[in-house]
Amino acid sequence: MGACIALAACAPKTTPSTYKAGAVPGISRSRFEAILGKPQSSISFALPRIQAQILSYPFGQAAVQQNRIVTVTIATDEGYVGPNGARLGMAEAELRAALHRGGHRQGHLDSYDVIAGDVTTRTKDLYDLTDHVMYELAAANANDPEAAYSIISINLANSDGFAFLQAVTSAKVGGLYPGQQIENFVSEPWQT
């Protein structure tokens, strides 16, 4: 009995997911809040050609346009398992293998370096247009060109959400995003 208690105390703890199924792009803000509750905060976001209300939740955030959810970003919920078994921290090689196992998919991959002050982050945004998700990956070490990438956020999106996400990236590339600079931007199609 004492050994069981000791083993249970040493077992890795899993944090319950704070995201709830059904809180997806395309539903109304009121339905979203009925599922998840009121957001921790809500702020207006605007850049040229981009406007949204950003709702913050323990798992991440959601973008609202014209009273509809367009993106749901899971960025801090370690218990969340998304399309193709994707989870935060999953290695890029593991994600790509999962995408290949899941059948034919297509989308595009944006690769770039984000510079915010003294910090540089090597980033990849893998848009899976088949499953309506964008996986944001970052390199473990920005100074190592061979460093592996892993998932830092899973962005569920409808077509308006993809347009929103791409507009934010375009604004960053164009120098319109306050506090961030983009270098080495490359976008290329991909498919399985």
Buried (B, 14 or more C-beta within 10 A) or exposed (E): EEEEEEEEEEEEEEEEBBBEEEBBBBBEBEBBBEEBEEBEEBEEBEBEEBBBBBBBBEBBBBBBBEEBBBBBBBBBBBBBBBBBEBBBEBBBEBBBEBBEEBEEBEBBBBBBBBBEEEEBBBBBBBBBBBBBBBBBBBBEEBEEEEEEBBBBBBBBBBEBBBBBBBBBBBBBBEEBBEEBBBEEBEBEEBEB
